[in-house]
């Protein structure tokens, strides 16, 4: 016992835990001070700087406790017995690796802040999900070897200091209760701190940069990964407020002057964006519900028209490059080529709004622009947004979503059931599927289930809207043997495409024999293309997708339609074919009624967003940048325009307004008509 008393509490195992926590808080505080000294806004008030440091320490303590609790748990279960050399070496290695990571993250965060004036956000999440791009960029831009050596030296230095101070920490023994008490206290303090922190943002100043400095990078990264939000106004262009005498009609040439300096400017900028957007969305059969910050409008129609059923296929990765009828390959989609050319309305100039399924869902179902950050299908403010399912449900339709996979993936089920779908039928609802892959039940079984469910809804006498999301055209490209001539082994994309086409052909042959065939609108559209290629910021040729509308209720003769459009135009076009009046907030057009000059495509790729119109493309990027391209979008690369003219600036203003309004509506939870 006498020997134990030589070791004071501060040099015991729990002194080590306190040292661990203090080291984290000091490290993050040093980073915050460096950010404040390097990037402080001009005229920063002392009160704001002090507030950033205090609020930052508050957040650092919370995160530090979270990273110390595992240490406390380990210290609580260890009784203090002699540790073998190999185990000590392993523990030392883990400690060095941990502190290397913490120090490296601080340096990475400093350079990230230098580029984006922000703590880690969804851009950092994108980097994390695409490490190859990041590693190459870091290697080309920074002295990686010296950074690694410096981080290694500092982490080894921390370990040596800890060993010097706490080398005898096991000499002081604690009973079980005493060992558990610090762990319990840390957990309780963490829980209490949870109620004192606004996780989405730190708010100590009216200046955004100061608020970002006050935050903790790990908190901001976690929030970004969870919500998929990106502060649009901070990183992308917004319309300038109108100049005196200009009213609320800023010209396209002024759109590049997007910086807002006065307190009243953001509101005036947003009002200008709404006015421009309303002009862009106005059609001959629409009437706005009001002025100001709204795009809610009524679309005229005949209330005596029958409520036609709708079956919408959202086909995984089935881009235009696979369709022979679209001038690409002639061997992979024989079923749809025949249906599209002999019985359907084939749209030949349609582009996906992104390169992920959730982007396709966002565009097709919600007619909503692809904001930077995450799709609204995955974001945290999507509990009540407009969808075509909501529109039809308000008109008395039954609504159902079919998906062969698991609905929790990408938040698809929660998005659908919260936004107009009565039912979500997924993999778990198939009792004994005959063939599945890692992505779920094969297409033909999902399509057969859809036939059964549509028949039952028709028999109930209620019109229905069914959406079917396919899964088979996806790695590992597996499908049931014997459906197409090609053997599934070895698997390949081309075989999976051909099987997807086979399943669609099988569905339509079966649907012809159903009583609902004659009063149903059938729509086939791809969610996106199969892969992205091309060197321009938005490689647009790889975004081209097919859109086919079938069914004797609306297609009296086959036709090819060359109107430019995108995923956002699918829902308005379907509703236009039904022909009944409805209210909408959709950003798309009815492709069968809009003027050729109204055709456009809104696009998203990585962290860039864009607008295609005629033969011109404008790309809006981070740091409020713009790039311009001209030429045939069906080529791999359009030509860059380093000297944009008046038409390009006008297109830029349109793009800025559309995305600015979309962000304002979504962030303000105003992209909705009601909560039904």
PyMOL commands that set and color helices and strands:
alter all, ss='L'
color gray80, all
select helices_A, chain A and resi 2-5+9-11+13-39+46-77+85-116+122-129+131-141+144-166+169-171+176-194+208-214+217-227+232-235+252-254+265-281+320-322+324-326+334-342+357-366+388-394+409-418+427-429+443-460+493-511+517-519+540-543+569-578+596-598+622-624+646-667
alter helices_A, ss='H'
color red, helices_A
select strands_A, chain A and resi 286-288+297-299+309-315+345-351+398-403+423-425+436-437+440-441+464-469+520-526+544-550+559-561+565-566+582-584+601-605+608-613+616-621+625-630+639-640
alter strands_A, ss='S'
color yellow, strands_A
deselect
rebuild
show_as cartoon
